[in-house]
């Protein structure tokens, strides 16, 4: 099994040797490798069983380093970075040649972000290279929000997992690109659209793709438990039965065993719900149930991103 610990120097040594490690971020845990080393990047794809046409996000620790990896930063991108980095925001920008084609799936833009986690920021500051780091889970499965989730899913394929506690946001980063200077959201995530629009004005949302995605996390089926997940329509109730699981927003459903239900936020707090989403899906996937019903969340704030994840998880 993987070794779990908090020693940045151990993680650094593995990364400098071309290995991959698990790293904490405020969004979810990442599977990290040297973004400038094609062999390390190939290891990420192999460990995750991730298709090579699905690009990766490059992580760094400062705006000053960004010019090494990207050739242009539009004004709107600069405003977003200044306001929300470090944080759950990824920018899709024209790449420099130093970034291997494998990282971007041959596309002309690279996804970059500065994560908001003290351990990972300290690790990034200690390295001479950025880290490519998709979520540390088998491709298409529920994203990990603790170090133990990474160990449970990837086992001895990852020699070291840096333990930074439970992820504070619990949803992947919001990905924003710029189409003819129009800010465009390619993946809904831990930064709400309303927050961005307060800084740069209206943004376009374009989040769905079945093949050849322009950005990470755009495939139509993703983030899914192994058991069938059915996303209810607003006001719809799940089928009842002893082997039925339910993921509810504020209140449990009647007629379903309490141990087979998870309530995302009894107080209706979307931030709390986002933090619990993947962990609760994982718990229901391990419960003695044959099917999981999920209640949609309000389409506001982080609710948009959570409903996006649930829709993708329900695609069979």
VMD Tcl script that draws the C-alpha trace (Angstrom):
set ca {
  {0.00 0.00 0.00}
  {0.93 3.65 -0.35}
  {2.73 5.44 2.44}
  {0.69 8.32 3.86}
  {2.53 11.17 5.59}
  {3.15 14.89 5.86}
  {6.83 15.04 4.87}
  {7.27 17.45 1.97}
  {10.86 16.33 1.47}
  {9.79 12.73 0.92}
  {7.20 13.83 -1.64}
  {9.79 16.06 -3.32}
  {12.30 13.21 -3.60}
  {9.76 10.94 -5.28}
  {8.74 13.69 -7.73}
  {12.35 14.56 -8.59}
  {12.96 10.88 -9.32}
  {10.14 10.89 -11.86}
  {7.53 9.19 -9.66}
  {3.98 10.30 -8.95}
  {2.61 11.24 -5.52}
  {-0.77 12.10 -4.06}
  {-1.15 15.75 -3.07}
  {-3.84 17.63 -1.14}
  {-5.59 20.68 -2.52}
  {-8.59 22.65 -1.35}
  {-10.66 21.08 -4.16}
  {-9.83 17.35 -4.24}
  {-6.65 15.27 -3.93}
  {-4.43 15.21 -7.01}
  {-2.16 12.61 -8.58}
  {0.94 14.69 -9.23}
  {3.99 14.29 -11.42}
  {6.59 16.54 -13.04}
  {4.62 18.38 -15.73}
  {7.78 18.88 -17.81}
  {8.75 15.20 -17.78}
  {6.78 13.20 -20.39}
  {7.61 9.91 -18.65}
  {6.16 11.17 -15.36}
  {3.08 12.44 -17.19}
  {2.67 9.04 -18.87}
  {2.74 7.46 -15.41}
  {-0.17 9.67 -14.36}
  {-2.22 8.47 -17.34}
  {-1.27 4.86 -16.67}
  {-2.05 4.89 -12.94}
  {-5.42 6.58 -13.51}
  {-6.19 4.57 -16.66}
  {-7.02 7.98 -18.13}
  {-7.41 8.42 -21.92}
  {-4.62 10.48 -23.45}
  {-7.11 12.79 -25.18}
  {-8.20 14.18 -21.78}
  {-5.77 17.02 -20.88}
  {-4.26 17.67 -17.44}
  {-4.05 20.72 -15.18}
  {-0.62 22.19 -14.41}
  {-0.13 23.44 -10.83}
  {2.32 26.14 -9.78}
  {2.76 28.36 -6.73}
  {3.03 31.92 -8.02}
  {1.92 34.28 -10.76}
  {5.57 35.09 -11.41}
  {6.18 31.54 -12.65}
  {3.19 31.58 -14.99}
  {5.10 33.22 -17.86}
  {7.29 30.11 -18.06}
  {4.29 28.01 -19.07}
  {1.91 30.36 -20.92}
  {2.49 32.84 -23.75}
  {-0.41 35.20 -23.11}
  {-2.62 36.21 -20.19}
  {-5.74 38.19 -21.22}
  {-6.80 41.09 -19.01}
  {-9.85 39.21 -17.72}
  {-7.61 36.27 -16.79}
  {-5.29 38.60 -14.89}
  {-8.23 39.99 -12.92}
  {-9.50 36.51 -12.06}
  {-6.04 35.33 -11.03}
  {-5.45 38.40 -8.86}
  {-8.79 37.89 -7.12}
  {-9.11 34.12 -6.76}
  {-5.59 32.62 -6.70}
  {-4.60 30.65 -4.73}
  {-8.00 29.01 -5.07}
  {-10.38 26.71 -6.97}
  {-9.89 28.44 -10.33}
  {-8.13 27.01 -13.40}
  {-7.28 29.23 -16.38}
  {-6.99 27.85 -19.90}
  {-4.25 29.88 -21.62}
  {-1.97 29.65 -24.70}
  {0.95 27.44 -23.78}
  {4.67 27.79 -24.10}
  {6.61 25.04 -25.93}
  {8.10 23.90 -22.60}
  {4.78 22.19 -21.80}
  {4.75 18.68 -23.36}
  {2.01 17.85 -25.87}
  {0.98 14.96 -23.63}
  {-0.11 17.38 -20.88}
  {-2.42 19.32 -23.20}
  {-3.44 16.38 -25.42}
  {-1.79 18.28 -28.26}
  {-4.04 21.31 -27.82}
  {-2.61 24.84 -28.04}
  {-3.75 25.85 -24.55}
  {-2.70 24.62 -21.13}
  {-4.86 24.54 -17.99}
  {-3.03 26.17 -15.06}
  {-3.85 27.00 -11.46}
  {-2.39 27.88 -8.07}
  {-3.95 25.59 -5.43}
  {-4.92 26.88 -2.02}
  {-3.32 24.39 0.36}
  {-0.30 25.15 2.56}
  {1.39 21.75 2.18}
  {1.10 21.67 -1.59}
  {2.14 25.31 -1.98}
  {5.22 24.57 0.13}
  {5.94 21.51 -2.03}
  {5.56 23.52 -5.25}
  {7.88 26.25 -3.93}
  {10.54 23.61 -3.25}
  {10.47 22.21 -6.80}
  {12.13 23.39 -10.00}
  {9.16 22.31 -12.09}
  {5.36 22.58 -12.04}
  {3.13 19.60 -11.31}
  {0.58 18.03 -13.59}
  {-2.12 16.78 -11.27}
  {-5.55 15.44 -12.20}
  {-7.72 14.01 -9.43}
  {-6.12 10.99 -7.73}
  {-8.72 8.39 -8.63}
  {-9.27 5.74 -11.31}
  {-10.53 7.53 -14.40}
  {-14.26 8.25 -14.28}
  {-14.71 7.32 -10.61}
  {-15.58 9.58 -7.67}
  {-12.88 12.12 -6.89}
  {-10.96 11.67 -3.59}
  {-11.24 14.22 -0.80}
  {-8.92 12.55 1.76}
  {-5.53 10.88 1.63}
  {-7.14 7.58 2.61}
  {-9.47 7.78 -0.39}
  {-6.38 7.95 -2.62}
  {-4.80 4.95 -0.90}
  {-8.04 2.96 -1.12}
  {-8.38 3.65 -4.85}
  {-4.84 3.57 -6.17}
  {-3.06 1.45 -3.55}
  {0.58 0.63 -4.18}
  {0.62 2.41 -7.55}
  {1.37 5.64 -5.67}
  {4.44 5.38 -3.40}
  {3.60 8.42 -1.24}
  {0.49 10.44 -0.42}
  {0.92 13.81 1.22}
  {-1.80 14.04 3.87}
  {-3.31 17.50 4.17}
  {-6.58 16.52 5.81}
  {-10.02 16.58 4.22}
  {-10.41 18.84 1.19}
  {-12.00 22.12 2.21}
  {-14.00 22.74 -0.98}
  {-14.67 19.19 -2.16}
  {-15.33 20.03 -5.84}
  {-12.80 20.30 -8.62}
  {-11.73 23.76 -9.77}
  {-13.78 25.89 -12.13}
  {-12.07 26.02 -15.55}
  {-12.23 29.26 -17.52}
  {-10.91 29.89 -21.02}
  {-11.16 32.89 -23.30}
  {-12.82 32.50 -26.69}
  {-12.20 35.67 -28.75}
  {-11.61 37.38 -25.39}
  {-15.00 36.17 -24.13}
  {-14.55 34.45 -20.72}
  {-15.95 30.94 -21.11}
  {-16.50 28.35 -18.37}
  {-15.52 24.89 -19.61}
  {-16.03 23.15 -16.26}
  {-18.22 24.23 -13.38}
  {-16.48 23.83 -10.06}
  {-15.54 25.18 -6.67}
  {-15.62 28.85 -7.73}
  {-19.18 30.01 -8.39}
  {-20.03 31.79 -11.64}
  {-21.63 34.61 -9.65}
  {-18.32 35.30 -7.91}
  {-16.44 35.55 -11.21}
  {-19.06 37.77 -12.80}
  {-18.65 40.26 -9.96}
  {-15.04 40.68 -11.12}
  {-15.16 40.41 -14.94}
  {-18.81 40.68 -15.93}
  {-20.86 38.06 -17.84}
  {-19.28 34.70 -18.67}
  {-20.40 32.08 -21.15}
  {-20.88 28.48 -19.95}
  {-19.88 25.63 -22.24}
  {-19.32 22.52 -20.16}
  {-20.31 19.42 -22.14}
  {-18.28 17.28 -24.52}
  {-18.42 13.59 -25.38}
  {-15.03 13.36 -27.10}
  {-11.94 15.44 -27.77}
  {-12.51 17.80 -24.83}
  {-10.98 21.29 -24.94}
  {-10.29 21.24 -21.21}
  {-10.01 18.72 -18.34}
  {-13.24 17.34 -16.87}
  {-15.50 17.87 -19.89}
  {-16.37 14.26 -20.72}
  {-20.08 13.48 -20.51}
  {-19.66 10.50 -18.14}
  {-17.44 11.20 -15.17}
  {-17.20 11.33 -11.34}
  {-19.41 8.22 -11.15}
  {-19.89 5.55 -8.46}
  {-19.77 1.95 -9.61}
  {-23.41 1.42 -8.66}
  {-26.09 2.97 -10.89}
  {-26.90 6.55 -9.91}
  {-30.26 8.05 -10.85}
  {-30.61 11.83 -10.69}
  {-34.16 12.71 -9.71}
  {-36.14 15.51 -11.29}
  {-37.10 18.41 -8.99}
  {-39.91 17.23 -6.71}
  {-39.49 13.58 -7.75}
  {-39.10 10.87 -5.10}
  {-36.93 7.74 -5.30}
  {-38.22 4.21 -5.55}
  {-38.49 2.65 -2.09}
  {-36.81 -0.52 -0.88}
  {-34.29 -1.93 1.56}
  {-31.49 -1.94 -1.01}
  {-32.03 1.61 -2.19}
  {-29.58 4.40 -1.36}
  {-30.34 8.12 -1.41}
  {-28.31 11.32 -1.50}
  {-30.49 14.19 -0.28}
  {-29.80 17.90 0.09}
  {-31.46 18.89 3.38}
  {-33.91 16.22 4.57}
  {-34.00 12.41 4.38}
  {-36.50 10.59 2.21}
  {-39.24 8.58 3.90}
  {-39.30 4.83 3.34}
  {-35.53 4.39 2.86}
  {-33.30 3.00 5.62}
  {-31.49 5.83 7.40}
  {-28.14 4.02 7.14}
  {-28.56 4.02 3.34}
  {-29.05 7.78 3.15}
  {-26.68 10.74 3.28}
  {-27.79 14.33 3.85}
  {-25.46 16.84 2.21}
  {-26.39 19.79 4.45}
  {-29.26 19.77 6.98}
  {-29.02 23.58 7.11}
  {-29.15 24.01 3.32}
  {-25.59 25.34 3.09}
  {-24.29 24.77 -0.46}
  {-20.67 25.14 0.67}
  {-21.12 22.36 3.23}
  {-22.94 20.25 0.64}
  {-20.08 20.62 -1.85}
  {-17.54 19.57 0.78}
  {-19.57 16.41 1.48}
  {-20.63 15.46 -2.05}
  {-17.87 13.07 -3.15}
  {-17.34 11.54 0.30}
  {-21.05 10.76 0.61}
  {-21.25 9.32 -2.90}
  {-18.31 7.11 -2.00}
  {-20.02 5.99 1.24}
  {-23.23 5.10 -0.63}
  {-21.22 3.22 -3.25}
  {-19.87 1.04 -0.41}
  {-23.27 0.60 1.28}
  {-25.42 -2.52 0.81}
  {-27.56 -0.93 -1.91}
  {-28.21 -1.77 -5.57}
  {-29.01 1.74 -6.79}
  {-28.40 5.31 -5.59}
  {-30.93 8.09 -6.06}
  {-29.66 11.67 -5.90}
  {-31.71 14.78 -5.29}
  {-30.80 17.83 -7.40}
  {-29.57 20.93 -5.61}
  {-30.68 24.54 -6.07}
  {-29.26 26.02 -9.27}
  {-27.32 28.79 -7.59}
  {-23.77 29.24 -6.31}
  {-22.00 25.89 -6.00}
  {-25.28 24.12 -6.70}
  {-24.65 24.50 -10.45}
  {-21.37 22.59 -10.19}
  {-22.79 19.87 -7.93}
  {-25.71 19.27 -10.31}
  {-23.18 19.08 -13.16}
  {-21.26 16.35 -11.28}
  {-24.44 14.43 -10.50}
  {-25.61 14.57 -14.13}
  {-22.27 13.21 -15.33}
  {-22.25 10.53 -12.61}
  {-25.70 9.38 -13.74}
  {-24.71 8.84 -17.38}
  {-24.69 5.10 -18.05}
}
mol new
graphics top color blue
foreach p $ca { graphics top sphere $p radius 0.5 }
foreach p [lrange $ca 0 end-1] q [lrange $ca 1 end] { graphics top cylinder $p $q radius 0.2 }
display resetview
